């Protein structure tokens, strides 16, 4: 480790533990403890498709990690419960149209068109997914839903070293959009907003990207802006039993009946002190993370998917006791049920008034329980050395609504029955 205090270098501006970021640079260990009448060409891949909209769960939670993402949080300004219910119905109809690639009708030129036109009509297949979530504030006294709030849903508190900006935090409703291209995400956002402009107003939004890399089967295939593999040891999104155990709320969880099939969503906007990070020795970077930067392997392993043997290294001679992956996931039986599904992305918002790059990670995780899965991770990571390079500025706790089972249903219909 450096003999010069990084905390002094940063003027004492610590940031949230990377593992509340829950593994954004660790290779995922924080998760285990851690885009007129013509169709445009798909800009990313000829294999892009229209994802299914209907089903027991929202498809975007477990869809293949798309390279472009966008999050938009809204305040509900509808007057009453009927308007809120109509808003969910409109979101359902518009999301189903967008994900299914259904063309918009062409209107008489004397009226505004029903679509922006910048991606064609119909829009091309782009692996587009739309996930609709709700925040704790939706369950206040405006709509008479207080008794139907998911039991662990609350406003995200200030966690270790947070500097949450209210303008970038929380919200009544969150829409997470992902696809193969940024213009497709913006198209979807504008179509959703024009359909709900009388009842929803933007609270905050952030777009970003995911850098895909070559990986062996089961490897993460993603690197974050600190240069480390991100996403190793994520739950298998094709394994129904594993998802039922770790992600989806079940009938026996004590939650309101309408919430079964949904999932808790944690969002953390984590700014990275990239200028300082780029001046740190490679050996120190790897010691802070507990993995090699070149291939994502643990410091005592040969490949990314090797399991670190902390029991054989009790004094931290190979993997420091303060390394991110060791704190996030000690590899003990007690933490086996604390795995979470991470679906974060990198972002860049230019630079700040001091000329420092405004870049980082939009950490996103899905879990069956915030209290039993996410919070123990962040508690273990409180005070880790890596937090000096991170500054949590926004995000929130949300609950992903169950999927829309068929065409006769809508988002959140169980809330109103």
C-alpha positions in Angstrom: 0.0 0.0 0.0 1.2 3.6 -0.6 3.0 5.3 2.2 1.2 8.6 1.3 -2.3 8.8 2.7 -4.8 8.8 -0.2 -7.3 10.2 2.2 -5.1 13.3 2.7 -4.6 13.5 -1.0 -8.4 13.6 -1.5 -8.9 16.2 1.3 -10.7 13.6 3.3 -13.5 13.2 0.7 -14.2 9.5 1.2 -16.9 7.7 -0.7 -19.1 4.8 -0.2 -17.6 1.3 -0.1 -17.2 -0.1 -3.5 -19.2 -3.1 -2.4 -22.2 -1.0 -1.8 -21.4 -0.4 -5.2 -21.4 -4.1 -4.5 -18.6 -5.3 -6.7 -18.3 -2.6 -9.4 -14.6 -3.2 -9.7 -14.2 -6.4 -7.9 -15.3 -8.6 -10.7 -18.6 -9.1 -8.9 -17.6 -10.3 -5.5 -19.5 -7.4 -3.9 -22.6 -9.1 -5.3 -22.0 -12.4 -3.8 -21.4 -11.0 -0.4 -21.8 -9.1 -4.0 -32.0 1.9 -29.2 -41.7 7.4 -42.0 -42.3 4.0 -43.1 -38.9 2.4 -43.2 -37.0 0.3 -40.7 -33.5 1.5 -39.8 -30.6 -0.9 -39.6 -29.6 -2.2 -36.2 -26.4 -0.4 -35.2 -25.0 -3.1 -32.9 -25.8 -6.6 -34.1 -27.8 -8.4 -36.8 -28.8 -10.8 -34.0 -30.7 -8.1 -32.1 -34.4 -9.0 -31.4 -37.6 -7.8 -29.8 -37.7 -9.1 -26.2 -40.9 -10.6 -24.8 -43.0 -8.2 -22.8 -45.6 -10.4 -21.2 -44.6 -12.9 -18.4 -44.5 -13.4 -14.7 -41.4 -11.1 -14.3 -40.2 -8.1 -16.2 -37.8 -9.3 -18.8 -35.3 -6.5 -18.5 -34.2 -7.7 -15.1 -32.6 -10.9 -16.5 -32.1 -10.0 -20.2 -28.7 -10.3 -21.7 -26.7 -7.3 -20.6 -27.3 -4.6 -23.3 -24.5 -2.2 -24.1 -26.6 1.0 -23.6 -28.7 1.9 -20.6 -30.8 4.8 -19.3 -32.6 5.4 -16.0 -35.3 8.0 -15.5 -37.0 8.7 -12.2 -40.3 10.5 -12.1 -42.5 12.3 -9.6 -46.2 11.4 -9.9 -48.3 14.5 -10.2 -51.6 12.8 -11.0 -54.5 14.1 -8.9 -55.8 10.8 -7.5 -55.7 7.0 -7.5 -57.7 6.7 -10.7 -55.1 8.8 -12.5 -52.3 6.8 -11.1 -53.9 3.6 -12.2 -54.5 5.1 -15.7 -50.8 6.0 -15.7 -49.7 2.4 -15.1 -52.1 1.3 -17.8 -50.5 3.7 -20.3 -47.0 2.7 -19.3 -48.0 -0.9 -19.9 -49.5 -0.3 -23.4 -46.5 1.9 -24.5 -43.9 -0.4 -23.1 -45.5 -3.5 -24.8 -45.6 -1.6 -28.1 -42.0 -0.4 -27.8 -40.5 -3.8 -26.8 -42.6 -5.6 -29.4 -41.6 -3.3 -32.2 -45.2 -2.5 -33.1 -45.4 0.4 -35.6 -47.1 3.6 -34.7 -50.1 4.8 -36.9 -49.3 7.6 -39.3 -51.5 10.5 -38.6 -52.9 13.3 -40.9 -50.0 15.8 -41.4 -52.1 18.5 -39.8 -51.5 16.8 -36.4 -48.3 16.1 -34.5 -46.9 12.6 -35.4 -47.3 9.8 -32.9 -43.6 9.0 -32.9 -40.4 10.9 -33.0 -39.3 9.3 -36.3 -35.6 9.3 -35.5 -35.3 5.5 -35.4 -37.8 4.7 -38.1 -41.3 3.3 -37.9 -41.4 0.6 -36.9 -38.3 0.8 -34.8 -35.7 -1.9 -35.6 -35.0 -4.9 -33.2 -32.6 -3.6 -30.6 -32.9 -5.9 -27.6 -35.0 -3.1 -26.0 -36.1 -3.7 -22.4 -38.1 -1.4 -20.2 -38.3 -2.1 -16.4 -40.9 -0.2 -14.3 -40.2 0.2 -10.5 -41.8 2.2 -7.7 -40.3 4.1 -4.8 -41.4 4.3 -1.2 -42.8 7.8 -1.7 -45.5 6.4 -3.9 -47.0 4.8 -0.8 -47.6 8.1 1.1 -51.1 9.4 1.7 -51.8 10.7 -1.9 -53.2 7.5 -3.4 -54.3 5.4 -0.4 -51.7 2.8 -0.9 -49.8 2.9 2.4 -51.0 -0.5 3.5 -49.7 -2.1 0.3 -46.1 -0.9 0.5 -43.6 -3.7 0.2 -42.3 -4.4 3.7 -38.7 -3.5 3.1 -39.3 -0.6 0.7 -38.1 2.7 2.2 -36.3 5.8 1.2 -32.6 4.9 0.8 -30.8 6.2 3.8 -27.4 7.9 3.8 -25.0 5.0 3.9 -21.3 5.0 4.6 -19.7 8.2 3.2 -22.7 9.1 1.1 -23.2 12.7 -0.2 -26.6 12.1 -1.7 -27.9 15.0 -3.9 -31.7 15.2 -3.5 -32.0 16.2 -7.1 -30.3 12.9 -8.1 -32.0 10.6 -5.6 -35.2 8.7 -4.9 -38.4 9.2 -6.9 -42.0 7.9 -7.0 -41.4 5.8 -10.1 -38.3 4.6 -12.0 -38.0 3.5 -15.6 -34.9 1.5 -16.6 -34.4 1.3 -20.3 -31.7 -0.7 -22.0 -30.9 -1.7 -25.7 -28.1 -1.9 -28.2 -28.1 1.9 -28.9 -28.5 5.2 -27.2 -30.9 6.6 -29.8 -33.2 3.6 -29.2 -33.2 4.3 -25.4 -34.0 8.0 -26.1 -36.7 7.1 -28.5 -38.3 4.8 -25.8 -38.0 7.5 -23.1 -39.6 10.2 -25.3 -42.5 7.9 -26.3 -43.1 7.0 -22.7 -43.0 10.6 -21.6 -45.3 11.9 -24.3 -47.9 9.3 -23.3 -47.7 10.2 -19.6 -46.9 13.9 -19.6 -50.1 14.9 -17.6 -49.2 12.7 -14.7 -45.4 12.2 -14.5 -42.6 14.7 -14.3 -38.9 13.9 -14.5 -37.0 13.9 -11.2 -33.6 12.7 -12.4 -32.1 10.7 -15.2 -28.8 9.2 -16.2 -27.6 7.3 -19.3 -24.6 5.1 -19.6 -22.9 2.2 -21.3 -21.5 -1.3 -20.7 -18.1 -2.2 -22.2 -18.3 -5.8 -23.4 -15.0 -7.8 -23.4 -14.0 -11.3 -24.4 -14.6 -13.8 -21.6 -14.6 -17.5 -21.0 -18.0 -19.2 -20.4 -19.4 -18.0 -17.1 -17.1 -15.0 -17.0 -18.3 -11.4 -16.6 -17.3 -10.0 -20.0 -17.6 -6.5 -18.6 -15.1 -3.9 -17.4 -15.8 -0.8 -15.4 -14.1 2.6 -15.7 -11.4 1.6 -13.1 -10.4 -1.1 -15.6 -11.4 -4.2 -13.6 -13.6 -7.0 -14.7 -17.1 -6.4 -13.3 -19.7 -9.1 -12.7 -18.0 -12.3 -11.9 -20.0 -14.7 -9.7 -23.4 -13.1 -10.6 -26.3 -15.5 -10.2 -27.1 -17.4 -13.4 -30.0 -15.6 -15.1 -31.0 -18.9 -16.8 -31.3 -20.8 -13.6 -34.9 -20.6 -12.4 -34.2 -22.1 -9.0 -31.4 -19.7 -8.3 -33.4 -16.7 -9.3 -36.3 -17.8 -7.2 -34.0 -18.1 -4.2 -32.1 -14.8 -4.7 -34.1 -12.4 -6.8 -37.8 -12.9 -7.0 -40.2 -12.2 -4.1 -42.0 -15.4 -3.2 -45.5 -16.1 -1.8 -44.0 -17.0 1.6 -42.0 -13.9 2.1 -44.7 -12.0 4.0 -45.0 -9.4 1.3 -48.3 -8.0 0.0 -49.8 -10.6 -2.4 -49.5 -8.2 -5.4 -45.7 -8.0 -4.9 -45.0 -11.7 -5.6 -42.9 -12.0 -8.7 -41.3 -8.6 -8.3 -37.9 -7.8 -6.8 -36.2 -5.1 -4.8 -33.9 -2.8 -6.8 -31.0 -0.8 -5.4 -29.6 2.0 -7.4 -26.4 3.8 -6.5 -24.8 6.6 -8.5 -21.2 6.2 -7.6 -18.7 8.8 -8.9 -15.2 7.5 -9.3 -12.1 9.6 -8.5 -10.6 8.4 -11.8 -7.8 11.0 -11.9 -6.4 9.8 -8.5 -7.0 6.1 -9.4 -5.0 6.5 -12.6 -2.0 7.6 -10.5 -2.0 4.5 -8.2 0.5 1.7 -8.8 -1.0 -1.4 -10.4 0.1 -3.6 -7.5 -1.8 -1.3 -5.1 -4.9 -1.3 -7.3 -4.9 -5.0 -7.4 -4.4 -5.2 -3.6 -7.4 -2.9 -3.1 -9.6 -5.0 -5.3 -8.2 -8.5 -4.6 -8.1 -9.4 -8.3 -5.6 -9.1 -11.1 -6.5 -6.3 -13.5 -5.4 -8.2 -16.6 -7.7 -11.2 -16.5 -9.9 -10.7 -13.4 -8.4 -13.7 -11.6 -8.2 -13.6 -7.7 -4.7 -12.9 -6.5 -4.3 -16.6 -5.5 -5.9 -18.0 -8.7 -5.0 -18.5 -12.4 -8.3 -17.5 -14.1 -11.3 -15.3 -13.5 -13.6 -18.0 -12.3 -11.2 -19.5 -9.7 -12.6 -19.4 -6.2 -10.2 -17.5 -3.8 -9.1 -19.6 -0.9 -9.2 -17.2 2.0 -9.0 -19.9 4.6 -5.5 -20.8 3.3 -4.5 -17.1 3.7 -5.6 -16.2 7.2 -3.2 -13.3 7.6 -3.8 -11.7 4.2 -0.4 -12.3 2.8 -1.8 -12.9 -0.7 -5.1 -11.2 -0.6 -5.1 -8.4 2.0 -7.7 -8.6 4.7 -9.0 -5.2 3.6 -9.3 -6.2 -0.1 -12.7 -5.5 -1.6 -13.5 -9.0 -2.6 -12.5 -10.4 0.8 -14.7 -8.0 2.7 -17.6 -8.2 0.3 -17.7 -12.0 0.2 -15.6 -13.8 2.9 -16.5 -17.1 1.3 -18.1 -18.4 4.5 -21.4 -20.4 4.8 -23.0 -17.4 6.6 -22.8 -15.2 3.5 -24.0 -17.8 0.9 -27.5 -16.4 0.8 -26.4 -12.8 0.4 -25.8 -13.0 -3.4 -27.4 -10.3 -5.5 -27.9 -9.8 -9.2 -25.9 -6.8 -10.5 -26.9 -5.0 -13.7 -25.0 -1.7 -13.4 -23.4 0.4 -16.1 -20.7 3.1 -16.5 -21.6 6.7 -17.0 -19.8 10.0 -18.0 -21.3 13.4 -17.3 -18.4 15.6 -18.6 -16.5 17.4 -15.9 -17.1 19.5 -12.9 -16.2 23.1 -12.0 -12.8 22.0 -10.7 -12.0 20.4 -14.1 -12.3 16.9 -12.7 -13.9 14.2 -14.8 -17.5 13.3 -13.7 -17.4 9.6 -14.4 -18.4 6.5 -12.5 -20.7 3.6 -12.0 -24.5 3.4 -11.9 -24.7 0.5 -9.6 -27.9 -1.5 -10.0 -28.8 -4.6 -8.1 -31.8 -6.8 -7.8 -32.5 -9.0 -4.8 -35.3 -10.7 -3.0 -34.5 -8.8 0.2 -32.7 -5.5 0.8 -32.2 -6.2 4.5 -31.0 -9.8 4.3 -28.9 -9.5 1.1 -27.8 -5.9 0.3 -27.4 -4.3 3.7 -25.0 -6.9 5.2 -22.7 -6.4 2.2 -22.5 -2.7 2.6 -22.0 -3.0 6.4 -19.0 -5.2 5.9 -17.5 -2.8 3.4 -17.9 0.3 5.5 -14.5 1.9 5.8 -12.7 -0.2 3.2 -9.6 1.5 1.7 -11.2 1.5 -1.8 -13.9 4.0 -0.6 -11.4 6.8 -0.9 -11.7 6.7 -4.7 -15.5 6.7 -4.7 -18.3 9.2 -4.0 -22.0 8.1 -3.9 -24.1 11.0 -5.1 -27.6 9.6 -5.8 -29.9 6.7 -6.5 -32.5 5.0 -4.3 -34.3 2.0 -3.2 -37.1 0.8 -5.5 -39.4 -2.2 -6.0 -39.7 -3.7 -9.5 -43.3 -4.5 -10.2 -44.2 -8.1 -11.1 -44.4 -8.8 -14.8 -47.6 -8.4 -16.9 -48.8 -11.9 -17.4 -51.1 -11.3 -20.4 -52.7 -8.6 -22.5 -55.6 -8.2 -20.1 -53.3 -7.1 -17.3 -51.2 -4.0 -16.6 -48.3 -2.9 -14.4 -49.3 -2.8 -10.8 -52.9 -3.9 -11.3 -52.6 -5.9 -8.1 -52.1 -2.6 -6.2 -55.6 -1.4 -7.1 -57.6 -4.6 -6.7 
